[in-house]
Amino acid sequence: MTYIFGLEKISGNESVAKYLEHGINTMRNKFYDEKNGGFYAEVSTTETIDSHKKAYEFAFALLALSTATRAGVAGAKEDLVSALYIFEKYFWDESFGLVYG
């Protein structure tokens, strides 16, 4: 949904800005692994449910962050750069030219 709100904001719908920022802040404050970097696959309002990092779920974080960056959300570009570094380090296999995990 954060991605969709980002597309709406890029298209000029300012009424979704609060939802876009809420999504990005939730990623930062709930899904982001402060200790190891990256994003958890599943959290609740009180705890991490699945602490594994998975390429498929991580790709949604990249999608949301890239759209938020384009939509002008403060700090999204820095978050995206950091997330891309983690993604490439742990999920990209250069020898095969693809993502795994």
Buried (B, 14 or more C-beta within 10 A) or exposed (E): EBBBBBBBBBEEEEEBBEBBBBBBEBBBEBBBEEEEBBBBBEBEEEEBEEEEBBBEBBEBBBEBBBBBBBBEBEEBBEBBEBBBEBBEEBBBEEEEEEBEE
